[in-house]
């Protein structure tokens, strides 16, 4: 991936993370099952970490 593609992907994942975090907060407030959303957030965190590492390597 190019540097621009990495930055775009990171931006998209951040937006997804924020959206899912909001969904989780809503679900939690009504006593719903938040486990699947928590797993999704963890997956996004891992993807973001990997992409940031790739971006850092691309800067070198």
mmCIF file as Biopython writes it, N, C-alpha, C and O atoms, coordinates in Angstrom:
data_model
#
loop_
_atom_site.group_PDB
_atom_site.id
_atom_site.type_symbol
_atom_site.label_atom_id
_atom_site.label_alt_id
_atom_site.label_comp_id
_atom_site.label_asym_id
_atom_site.label_entity_id
_atom_site.label_seq_id
_atom_site.pdbx_PDB_ins_code
_atom_site.Cartn_x
_atom_site.Cartn_y
_atom_site.Cartn_z
_atom_site.occupancy
_atom_site.B_iso_or_equiv
_atom_site.auth_seq_id
_atom_site.auth_asym_id
_atom_site.pdbx_PDB_model_num
ATOM 1   N N  . UNK A ? 1  ? 0.829   -1.183 0.000  1.0 0.0 1  A 1 
ATOM 2   C CA . UNK A ? 1  ? 0.000   0.000  0.000  1.0 0.0 1  A 1 
ATOM 3   C C  . UNK A ? 1  ? 0.876   1.250  0.000  1.0 0.0 1  A 1 
ATOM 4   O O  . UNK A ? 1  ? 1.960   1.278  0.582  1.0 0.0 1  A 1 
ATOM 5   N N  . UNK A ? 2  ? 0.377   2.260  -0.659 1.0 0.0 2  A 1 
ATOM 6   C CA . UNK A ? 2  ? 1.097   3.527  -0.647 1.0 0.0 2  A 1 
ATOM 7   C C  . UNK A ? 2  ? 0.816   4.257  0.663  1.0 0.0 2  A 1 
ATOM 8   O O  . UNK A ? 2  ? -0.095  3.905  1.411  1.0 0.0 2  A 1 
ATOM 9   N N  . UNK A ? 3  ? 1.612   5.265  0.912  1.0 0.0 3  A 1 
ATOM 10  C CA . UNK A ? 3  ? 1.447   6.063  2.125  1.0 0.0 3  A 1 
ATOM 11  C C  . UNK A ? 3  ? 0.040   6.666  2.193  1.0 0.0 3  A 1 
ATOM 12  O O  . UNK A ? 3  ? -0.589  6.669  3.252  1.0 0.0 3  A 1 
ATOM 13  N N  . UNK A ? 4  ? -0.446  7.173  1.067  1.0 0.0 4  A 1 
ATOM 14  C CA . UNK A ? 4  ? -1.785  7.772  1.000  1.0 0.0 4  A 1 
ATOM 15  C C  . UNK A ? 4  ? -2.858  6.731  1.283  1.0 0.0 4  A 1 
ATOM 16  O O  . UNK A ? 4  ? -3.813  7.006  2.009  1.0 0.0 4  A 1 
ATOM 17  N N  . UNK A ? 5  ? -2.712  5.558  0.725  1.0 0.0 5  A 1 
ATOM 18  C CA . UNK A ? 5  ? -3.680  4.483  0.965  1.0 0.0 5  A 1 
ATOM 19  C C  . UNK A ? 5  ? -3.709  4.088  2.438  1.0 0.0 5  A 1 
ATOM 20  O O  . UNK A ? 5  ? -4.776  3.847  3.002  1.0 0.0 5  A 1 
ATOM 21  N N  . UNK A ? 6  ? -2.532  4.024  3.056  1.0 0.0 6  A 1 
ATOM 22  C CA . UNK A ? 6  ? -2.461  3.705  4.489  1.0 0.0 6  A 1 
ATOM 23  C C  . UNK A ? 6  ? -3.174  4.768  5.315  1.0 0.0 6  A 1 
ATOM 24  O O  . UNK A ? 6  ? -3.942  4.449  6.222  1.0 0.0 6  A 1 
ATOM 25  N N  . UNK A ? 7  ? -2.913  6.035  4.994  1.0 0.0 7  A 1 
ATOM 26  C CA . UNK A ? 7  ? -3.557  7.126  5.729  1.0 0.0 7  A 1 
ATOM 27  C C  . UNK A ? 7  ? -5.076  7.099  5.544  1.0 0.0 7  A 1 
ATOM 28  O O  . UNK A ? 7  ? -5.821  7.326  6.497  1.0 0.0 7  A 1 
ATOM 29  N N  . UNK A ? 8  ? -5.531  6.825  4.333  1.0 0.0 8  A 1 
ATOM 30  C CA . UNK A ? 8  ? -6.965  6.741  4.071  1.0 0.0 8  A 1 
ATOM 31  C C  . UNK A ? 8  ? -7.604  5.584  4.842  1.0 0.0 8  A 1 
ATOM 32  O O  . UNK A ? 8  ? -8.683  5.731  5.415  1.0 0.0 8  A 1 
ATOM 33  N N  . UNK A ? 9  ? -6.937  4.451  4.849  1.0 0.0 9  A 1 
ATOM 34  C CA . UNK A ? 9  ? -7.452  3.273  5.561  1.0 0.0 9  A 1 
ATOM 35  C C  . UNK A ? 9  ? -7.516  3.548  7.056  1.0 0.0 9  A 1 
ATOM 36  O O  . UNK A ? 9  ? -8.485  3.167  7.714  1.0 0.0 9  A 1 
ATOM 37  N N  . UNK A ? 10 ? -6.495  4.206  7.601  1.0 0.0 10 A 1 
ATOM 38  C CA . UNK A ? 10 ? -6.487  4.552  9.021  1.0 0.0 10 A 1 
ATOM 39  C C  . UNK A ? 10 ? -7.651  5.489  9.335  1.0 0.0 10 A 1 
ATOM 40  O O  . UNK A ? 10 ? -8.336  5.308  10.342 1.0 0.0 10 A 1 
ATOM 41  N N  . UNK A ? 11 ? -7.878  6.475  8.494  1.0 0.0 11 A 1 
ATOM 42  C CA . UNK A ? 11 ? -8.990  7.406  8.698  1.0 0.0 11 A 1 
ATOM 43  C C  . UNK A ? 11 ? -10.328 6.675  8.683  1.0 0.0 11 A 1 
ATOM 44  O O  . UNK A ? 11 ? -11.196 6.940  9.515  1.0 0.0 11 A 1 
ATOM 45  N N  . UNK A ? 12 ? -10.489 5.757  7.739  1.0 0.0 12 A 1 
ATOM 46  C CA . UNK A ? 12 ? -11.733 4.996  7.650  1.0 0.0 12 A 1 
ATOM 47  C C  . UNK A ? 12 ? -11.945 4.141  8.893  1.0 0.0 12 A 1 
ATOM 48  O O  . UNK A ? 12 ? -13.053 4.085  9.426  1.0 0.0 12 A 1 
ATOM 49  N N  . UNK A ? 13 ? -10.894 3.477  9.356  1.0 0.0 13 A 1 
ATOM 50  C CA . UNK A ? 13 ? -11.006 2.642  10.551 1.0 0.0 13 A 1 
ATOM 51  C C  . UNK A ? 13 ? -11.328 3.477  11.782 1.0 0.0 13 A 1 
ATOM 52  O O  . UNK A ? 13 ? -12.081 3.036  12.650 1.0 0.0 13 A 1 
ATOM 53  N N  . UNK A ? 14 ? -10.766 4.676  11.866 1.0 0.0 14 A 1 
ATOM 54  C CA . UNK A ? 14 ? -11.067 5.560  12.990 1.0 0.0 14 A 1 
ATOM 55  C C  . UNK A ? 14 ? -12.547 5.931  12.994 1.0 0.0 14 A 1 
ATOM 56  O O  . UNK A ? 14 ? -13.184 5.932  14.047 1.0 0.0 14 A 1 
ATOM 57  N N  . UNK A ? 15 ? -13.096 6.244  11.824 1.0 0.0 15 A 1 
ATOM 58  C CA . UNK A ? 15 ? -14.520 6.582  11.738 1.0 0.0 15 A 1 
ATOM 59  C C  . UNK A ? 15 ? -15.383 5.378  12.133 1.0 0.0 15 A 1 
ATOM 60  O O  . UNK A ? 15 ? -16.372 5.525  12.851 1.0 0.0 15 A 1 
ATOM 61  N N  . UNK A ? 16 ? -15.002 4.196  11.660 1.0 0.0 16 A 1 
ATOM 62  C CA . UNK A ? 16 ? -15.734 2.981  12.026 1.0 0.0 16 A 1 
ATOM 63  C C  . UNK A ? 16 ? -15.667 2.757  13.537 1.0 0.0 16 A 1 
ATOM 64  O O  . UNK A ? 16 ? -16.664 2.397  14.163 1.0 0.0 16 A 1 
ATOM 65  N N  . UNK A ? 17 ? -14.495 2.972  14.110 1.0 0.0 17 A 1 
ATOM 66  C CA . UNK A ? 17 ? -14.299 2.773  15.547 1.0 0.0 17 A 1 
ATOM 67  C C  . UNK A ? 17 ? -15.228 3.692  16.337 1.0 0.0 17 A 1 
ATOM 68  O O  . UNK A ? 17 ? -15.889 3.257  17.280 1.0 0.0 17 A 1 
ATOM 69  N N  . UNK A ? 18 ? -15.271 4.963  15.945 1.0 0.0 18 A 1 
ATOM 70  C CA . UNK A ? 18 ? -16.125 5.938  16.635 1.0 0.0 18 A 1 
ATOM 71  C C  . UNK A ? 18 ? -17.597 5.541  16.534 1.0 0.0 18 A 1 
ATOM 72  O O  . UNK A ? 18 ? -18.343 5.621  17.510 1.0 0.0 18 A 1 
ATOM 73  N N  . UNK A ? 19 ? -18.003 5.112  15.339 1.0 0.0 19 A 1 
ATOM 74  C CA . UNK A ? 19 ? -19.394 4.698  15.134 1.0 0.0 19 A 1 
ATOM 75  C C  . UNK A ? 19 ? -19.747 3.493  16.000 1.0 0.0 19 A 1 
ATOM 76  O O  . UNK A ? 19 ? -20.798 3.467  16.641 1.0 0.0 19 A 1 
ATOM 77  N N  . UNK A ? 20 ? -18.871 2.505  16.014 1.0 0.0 20 A 1 
ATOM 78  C CA . UNK A ? 20 ? -19.133 1.292  16.786 1.0 0.0 20 A 1 
ATOM 79  C C  . UNK A ? 20 ? -19.100 1.583  18.283 1.0 0.0 20 A 1 
ATOM 80  O O  . UNK A ? 20 ? -19.870 1.000  19.046 1.0 0.0 20 A 1 
ATOM 81  N N  . UNK A ? 21 ? -18.214 2.479  18.706 1.0 0.0 21 A 1 
ATOM 82  C CA . UNK A ? 21 ? -18.161 2.870  20.114 1.0 0.0 21 A 1 
ATOM 83  C C  . UNK A ? 21 ? -19.494 3.497  20.526 1.0 0.0 21 A 1 
ATOM 84  O O  . UNK A ? 21 ? -19.993 3.228  21.619 1.0 0.0 21 A 1 
ATOM 85  N N  . UNK A ? 22 ? -20.066 4.325  19.664 1.0 0.0 22 A 1 
ATOM 86  C CA . UNK A ? 22 ? -21.380 4.915  19.936 1.0 0.0 22 A 1 
ATOM 87  C C  . UNK A ? 22 ? -22.460 3.850  20.031 1.0 0.0 22 A 1 
ATOM 88  O O  . UNK A ? 22 ? -23.321 3.898  20.909 1.0 0.0 22 A 1 
ATOM 89  N N  . UNK A ? 23 ? -22.406 2.882  19.113 1.0 0.0 23 A 1 
ATOM 90  C CA . UNK A ? 23 ? -23.369 1.780  19.145 1.0 0.0 23 A 1 
ATOM 91  C C  . UNK A ? 23 ? -23.233 0.994  20.441 1.0 0.0 23 A 1 
ATOM 92  O O  . UNK A ? 23 ? -24.231 0.610  21.050 1.0 0.0 23 A 1 
ATOM 93  N N  . UNK A ? 24 ? -22.002 0.759  20.859 1.0 0.0 24 A 1 
ATOM 94  C CA . UNK A ? 24 ? -21.749 0.015  22.090 1.0 0.0 24 A 1 
ATOM 95  C C  . UNK A ? 24 ? -22.319 0.775  23.283 1.0 0.0 24 A 1 
ATOM 96  O O  . UNK A ? 24 ? -22.953 0.180  24.154 1.0 0.0 24 A 1 
ATOM 97  N N  . UNK A ? 25 ? -22.096 2.080  23.327 1.0 0.0 25 A 1 
ATOM 98  C CA . UNK A ? 25 ? -22.628 2.891  24.427 1.0 0.0 25 A 1 
ATOM 99  C C  . UNK A ? 25 ? -24.145 2.812  24.486 1.0 0.0 25 A 1 
ATOM 100 O O  . UNK A ? 25 ? -24.722 2.686  25.566 1.0 0.0 25 A 1 
ATOM 101 N N  . UNK A ? 26 ? -24.793 2.886  23.325 1.0 0.0 26 A 1 
ATOM 102 C CA . UNK A ? 26 ? -26.255 2.795  23.277 1.0 0.0 26 A 1 
ATOM 103 C C  . UNK A ? 26 ? -26.722 1.427  23.752 1.0 0.0 26 A 1 
ATOM 104 O O  . UNK A ? 26 ? -27.653 1.315  24.549 1.0 0.0 26 A 1 
ATOM 105 N N  . UNK A ? 27 ? -26.058 0.385  23.246 1.0 0.0 27 A 1 
ATOM 106 C CA . UNK A ? 27 ? -26.434 -0.977 23.603 1.0 0.0 27 A 1 
ATOM 107 C C  . UNK A ? 27 ? -26.250 -1.219 25.097 1.0 0.0 27 A 1 
ATOM 108 O O  . UNK A ? 27 ? -27.073 -1.869 25.741 1.0 0.0 27 A 1 
ATOM 109 N N  . UNK A ? 28 ? -25.167 -0.689 25.628 1.0 0.0 28 A 1 
ATOM 110 C CA . UNK A ? 28 ? -24.867 -0.851 27.049 1.0 0.0 28 A 1 
ATOM 111 C C  . UNK A ? 28 ? -25.917 -0.139 27.905 1.0 0.0 28 A 1 
ATOM 112 O O  . UNK A ? 28 ? -26.297 -0.638 28.965 1.0 0.0 28 A 1 
ATOM 113 N N  . UNK A ? 29 ? -26.382 1.015  27.449 1.0 0.0 29 A 1 
ATOM 114 C CA . UNK A ? 29 ? -27.354 1.783  28.229 1.0 0.0 29 A 1 
ATOM 115 C C  . UNK A ? 29 ? -28.712 1.094  28.322 1.0 0.0 29 A 1 
ATOM 116 O O  . UNK A ? 29 ? -29.469 1.336  29.262 1.0 0.0 29 A 1 
ATOM 117 N N  . UNK A ? 30 ? -29.019 0.242  27.359 1.0 0.0 30 A 1 
ATOM 118 C CA . UNK A ? 30 ? -30.294 -0.482 27.409 1.0 0.0 30 A 1 
ATOM 119 C C  . UNK A ? 30 ? -30.109 -1.924 27.889 1.0 0.0 30 A 1 
ATOM 120 O O  . UNK A ? 30 ? -31.051 -2.718 27.873 1.0 0.0 30 A 1 
ATOM 121 N N  . UNK A ? 31 ? -28.898 -2.251 28.311 1.0 0.0 31 A 1 
ATOM 122 C CA . UNK A ? 31 ? -28.651 -3.582 28.868 1.0 0.0 31 A 1 
ATOM 123 C C  . UNK A ? 31 ? -28.498 -4.667 27.827 1.0 0.0 31 A 1 
ATOM 124 O O  . UNK A ? 31 ? -28.729 -5.841 28.116 1.0 0.0 31 A 1 
ATOM 125 N N  . UNK A ? 32 ? -28.114 -4.294 26.629 1.0 0.0 32 A 1 
ATOM 126 C CA . UNK A ? 32 ? -27.941 -5.284 25.563 1.0 0.0 32 A 1 
ATOM 127 C C  . UNK A ? 32 ? -26.612 -6.014 25.652 1.0 0.0 32 A 1 
ATOM 128 O O  . UNK A ? 32 ? -25.763 -5.693 26.484 1.0 0.0 32 A 1 
ATOM 129 N N  . UNK A ? 33 ? -26.449 -6.989 24.795 1.0 0.0 33 A 1 
ATOM 130 C CA . UNK A ? 33 ? -25.222 -7.778 24.735 1.0 0.0 33 A 1 
ATOM 131 C C  . UNK A ? 33 ? -24.156 -6.995 23.972 1.0 0.0 33 A 1 
ATOM 132 O O  . UNK A ? 33 ? -24.268 -6.807 22.760 1.0 0.0 33 A 1 
ATOM 133 N N  . UNK A ? 34 ? -23.130 -6.542 24.676 1.0 0.0 34 A 1 
ATOM 134 C CA . UNK A ? 34 ? -22.096 -5.717 24.056 1.0 0.0 34 A 1 
ATOM 135 C C  . UNK A ? 34 ? -20.865 -6.526 23.641 1.0 0.0 34 A 1 
ATOM 136 O O  . UNK A ? 34 ? -19.942 -5.975 23.040 1.0 0.0 34 A 1 
ATOM 137 N N  . UNK A ? 35 ? -20.841 -7.793 23.947 1.0 0.0 35 A 1 
ATOM 138 C CA . UNK A ? 35 ? -19.676 -8.624 23.663 1.0 0.0 35 A 1 
ATOM 139 C C  . UNK A ? 35 ? -19.258 -8.606 22.189 1.0 0.0 35 A 1 
ATOM 140 O O  . UNK A ? 35 ? -18.071 -8.445 21.906 1.0 0.0 35 A 1 
ATOM 141 N N  . UNK A ? 36 ? -20.184 -8.765 21.245 1.0 0.0 36 A 1 
ATOM 142 C CA . UNK A ? 36 ? -19.765 -8.730 19.829 1.0 0.0 36 A 1 
ATOM 143 C C  . UNK A ? 36 ? -19.159 -7.383 19.434 1.0 0.0 36 A 1 
ATOM 144 O O  . UNK A ? 36 ? -18.196 -7.333 18.670 1.0 0.0 36 A 1 
ATOM 145 N N  . UNK A ? 37 ? -19.724 -6.297 19.953 1.0 0.0 37 A 1 
ATOM 146 C CA . UNK A ? 37 ? -19.202 -4.978 19.628 1.0 0.0 37 A 1 
ATOM 147 C C  . UNK A ? 37 ? -17.815 -4.775 20.229 1.0 0.0 37 A 1 
ATOM 148 O O  . UNK A ? 37 ? -16.947 -4.161 19.608 1.0 0.0 37 A 1 
ATOM 149 N N  . UNK A ? 38 ? -17.611 -5.292 21.438 1.0 0.0 38 A 1 
ATOM 150 C CA . UNK A ? 38 ? -16.289 -5.188 22.067 1.0 0.0 38 A 1 
ATOM 151 C C  . UNK A ? 38 ? -15.247 -5.947 21.252 1.0 0.0 38 A 1 
ATOM 152 O O  . UNK A ? 38 ? -14.118 -5.484 21.091 1.0 0.0 38 A 1 
ATOM 153 N N  . UNK A ? 39 ? -15.626 -7.104 20.743 1.0 0.0 39 A 1 
ATOM 154 C CA . UNK A ? 39 ? -14.708 -7.885 19.906 1.0 0.0 39 A 1 
ATOM 155 C C  . UNK A ? 39 ? -14.381 -7.137 18.618 1.0 0.0 39 A 1 
ATOM 156 O O  . UNK A ? 39 ? -13.238 -7.143 18.162 1.0 0.0 39 A 1 
ATOM 157 N N  . UNK A ? 40 ? -15.390 -6.496 18.038 1.0 0.0 40 A 1 
ATOM 158 C CA . UNK A ? 40 ? -15.179 -5.715 16.823 1.0 0.0 40 A 1 
ATOM 159 C C  . UNK A ? 40 ? -14.220 -4.559 17.092 1.0 0.0 40 A 1 
ATOM 160 O O  . UNK A ? 40 ? -13.324 -4.292 16.292 1.0 0.0 40 A 1 
ATOM 161 N N  . UNK A ? 41 ? -14.410 -3.873 18.218 1.0 0.0 41 A 1 
ATOM 162 C CA . UNK A ? 41 ? -13.516 -2.772 18.580 1.0 0.0 41 A 1 
ATOM 163 C C  . UNK A ? 41 ? -12.086 -3.269 18.759 1.0 0.0 41 A 1 
ATOM 164 O O  . UNK A ? 41 ? -11.142 -2.603 18.334 1.0 0.0 41 A 1 
ATOM 165 N N  . UNK A ? 42 ? -11.920 -4.417 19.377 1.0 0.0 42 A 1 
ATOM 166 C CA . UNK A ? 42 ? -10.585 -4.980 19.576 1.0 0.0 42 A 1 
ATOM 167 C C  . UNK A ? 42 ? -9.931  -5.286 18.227 1.0 0.0 42 A 1 
ATOM 168 O O  . UNK A ? 42 ? -8.742  -5.030 18.036 1.0 0.0 42 A 1 
ATOM 169 N N  . UNK A ? 43 ? -10.707 -5.828 17.305 1.0 0.0 43 A 1 
ATOM 170 C CA . UNK A ? 43 ? -10.195 -6.115 15.964 1.0 0.0 43 A 1 
ATOM 171 C C  . UNK A ? 43 ? -9.754  -4.833 15.268 1.0 0.0 43 A 1 
ATOM 172 O O  . UNK A ? 43 ? -8.691  -4.791 14.647 1.0 0.0 43 A 1 
ATOM 173 N N  . UNK A ? 44 ? -10.572 -3.790 15.372 1.0 0.0 44 A 1 
ATOM 174 C CA . UNK A ? 44 ? -10.226 -2.509 14.762 1.0 0.0 44 A 1 
ATOM 175 C C  . UNK A ? 44 ? -8.955  -1.931 15.388 1.0 0.0 44 A 1 
ATOM 176 O O  . UNK A ? 44 ? -8.105  -1.387 14.684 1.0 0.0 44 A 1 
ATOM 177 N N  . UNK A ? 45 ? -8.829  -2.051 16.708 1.0 0.0 45 A 1 
ATOM 178 C CA . UNK A ? 45 ? -7.624  -1.560 17.385 1.0 0.0 45 A 1 
ATOM 179 C C  . UNK A ? 45 ? -6.383  -2.268 16.853 1.0 0.0 45 A 1 
ATOM 180 O O  . UNK A ? 45 ? -5.353  -1.637 16.617 1.0 0.0 45 A 1 
ATOM 181 N N  . UNK A ? 46 ? -6.487  -3.571 16.668 1.0 0.0 46 A 1 
ATOM 182 C CA . UNK A ? 46 ? -5.354  -4.335 16.150 1.0 0.0 46 A 1 
ATOM 183 C C  . UNK A ? 46 ? -5.010  -3.923 14.716 1.0 0.0 46 A 1 
ATOM 184 O O  . UNK A ? 46 ? -3.838  -3.791 14.364 1.0 0.0 46 A 1 
ATOM 185 N N  . UNK A ? 47 ? -6.037  -3.722 13.901 1.0 0.0 47 A 1 
ATOM 186 C CA . UNK A ? 47 ? -5.806  -3.284 12.517 1.0 0.0 47 A 1 
ATOM 187 C C  . UNK A ? 47 ? -5.147  -1.913 12.483 1.0 0.0 47 A 1 
ATOM 188 O O  . UNK A ? 47 ? -4.217  -1.677 11.712 1.0 0.0 47 A 1 
ATOM 189 N N  . UNK A ? 48 ? -5.643  -1.009 13.330 1.0 0.0 48 A 1 
ATOM 190 C CA . UNK A ? 48 ? -5.053  0.334  13.393 1.0 0.0 48 A 1 
ATOM 191 C C  . UNK A ? 48 ? -3.591  0.275  13.802 1.0 0.0 48 A 1 
ATOM 192 O O  . UNK A ? 48 ? -2.755  0.993  13.253 1.0 0.0 48 A 1 
ATOM 193 N N  . UNK A ? 49 ? -3.288  -0.575 14.758 1.0 0.0 49 A 1 
ATOM 194 C CA . UNK A ? 49 ? -1.902  -0.718 15.218 1.0 0.0 49 A 1 
ATOM 195 C C  . UNK A ? 49 ? -1.012  -1.180 14.067 1.0 0.0 49 A 1 
ATOM 196 O O  . UNK A ? 49 ? 0.066   -0.629 13.845 1.0 0.0 49 A 1 
ATOM 197 N N  . UNK A ? 50 ? -1.470  -2.193 13.342 1.0 0.0 50 A 1 
ATOM 198 C CA . UNK A ? 50 ? -0.688  -2.719 12.231 1.0 0.0 50 A 1 
ATOM 199 C C  . UNK A ? 50 ? -0.491  -1.665 11.131 1.0 0.0 50 A 1 
ATOM 200 O O  . UNK A ? 50 ? 0.606   -1.515 10.592 1.0 0.0 50 A 1 
ATOM 201 N N  . UNK A ? 51 ? -1.558  -0.946 10.812 1.0 0.0 51 A 1 
ATOM 202 C CA . UNK A ? 51 ? -1.457  0.077  9.770  1.0 0.0 51 A 1 
ATOM 203 C C  . UNK A ? 51 ? -0.535  1.213  10.189 1.0 0.0 51 A 1 
ATOM 204 O O  . UNK A ? 51 ? 0.219   1.737  9.370  1.0 0.0 51 A 1 
ATOM 205 N N  . UNK A ? 52 ? -0.591  1.593  11.452 1.0 0.0 52 A 1 
ATOM 206 C CA . UNK A ? 52 ? 0.303   2.652  11.932 1.0 0.0 52 A 1 
ATOM 207 C C  . UNK A ? 52 ? 1.765   2.201  11.868 1.0 0.0 52 A 1 
ATOM 208 O O  . UNK A ? 52 ? 2.654   2.993  11.555 1.0 0.0 52 A 1 
ATOM 209 N N  . UNK A ? 53 ? 2.001   0.936  12.165 1.0 0.0 53 A 1 
ATOM 210 C CA . UNK A ? 53 ? 3.368   0.407  12.069 1.0 0.0 53 A 1 
ATOM 211 C C  . UNK A ? 53 ? 3.839   0.440  10.612 1.0 0.0 53 A 1 
ATOM 212 O O  . UNK A ? 53 ? 4.983   0.799  10.332 1.0 0.0 53 A 1 
ATOM 213 N N  . UNK A ? 54 ? 2.945   0.062  9.686  1.0 0.0 54 A 1 
ATOM 214 C CA . UNK A ? 54 ? 3.282   0.092  8.269  1.0 0.0 54 A 1 
ATOM 215 C C  . UNK A ? 54 ? 3.555   1.528  7.810  1.0 0.0 54 A 1 
ATOM 216 O O  . UNK A ? 54 ? 4.467   1.774  7.020  1.0 0.0 54 A 1 
ATOM 217 N N  . UNK A ? 55 ? 2.753   2.469  8.314  1.0 0.0 55 A 1 
ATOM 218 C CA . UNK A ? 55 ? 2.938   3.870  7.956  1.0 0.0 55 A 1 
ATOM 219 C C  . UNK A ? 55 ? 4.268   4.389  8.490  1.0 0.0 55 A 1 
ATOM 220 O O  . UNK A ? 55 ? 4.978   5.124  7.804  1.0 0.0 55 A 1 
ATOM 221 N N  . UNK A ? 56 ? 4.596   4.005  9.711  1.0 0.0 56 A 1 
ATOM 222 C CA . UNK A ? 56 ? 5.873   4.421  10.293 1.0 0.0 56 A 1 
ATOM 223 C C  . UNK A ? 56 ? 7.040   3.852  9.485  1.0 0.0 56 A 1 
ATOM 224 O O  . UNK A ? 56 ? 8.042   4.535  9.270  1.0 0.0 56 A 1 
ATOM 225 N N  . UNK A ? 57 ? 6.911   2.610  9.041  1.0 0.0 57 A 1 
ATOM 226 C CA . UNK A ? 57 ? 7.962   1.994  8.242  1.0 0.0 57 A 1 
ATOM 227 C C  . UNK A ? 57 ? 8.076   2.675  6.871  1.0 0.0 57 A 1 
ATOM 228 O O  . UNK A ? 57 ? 9.165   2.772  6.306  1.0 0.0 57 A 1 
ATOM 229 N N  . UNK A ? 58 ? 6.957   3.137  6.354  1.0 0.0 58 A 1 
ATOM 230 C CA . UNK A ? 58 ? 6.968   3.808  5.047  1.0 0.0 58 A 1 
ATOM 231 C C  . UNK A ? 58 ? 7.640   5.165  5.121  1.0 0.0 58 A 1 
ATOM 232 O O  . UNK A ? 58 ? 8.159   5.647  4.114  1.0 0.0 58 A 1 
ATOM 233 N N  . UNK A ? 59 ? 7.645   5.792  6.286  1.0 0.0 59 A 1 
ATOM 234 C CA . UNK A ? 59 ? 8.277   7.082  6.461  1.0 0.0 59 A 1 
ATOM 235 C C  . UNK A ? 59 ? 9.805   6.980  6.453  1.0 0.0 59 A 1 
ATOM 236 O O  . UNK A ? 59 ? 10.509  7.928  6.105  1.0 0.0 59 A 1 
ATOM 237 N N  . UNK A ? 60 ? 10.288  5.817  6.842  1.0 0.0 60 A 1 
ATOM 238 C CA . UNK A ? 60 ? 11.750  5.626  6.945  1.0 0.0 60 A 1 
ATOM 239 C C  . UNK A ? 60 ? 12.411  5.520  5.594  1.0 0.0 60 A 1 
ATOM 240 O O  . UNK A ? 60 ? 13.629  5.358  5.514  1.0 0.0 60 A 1 
#
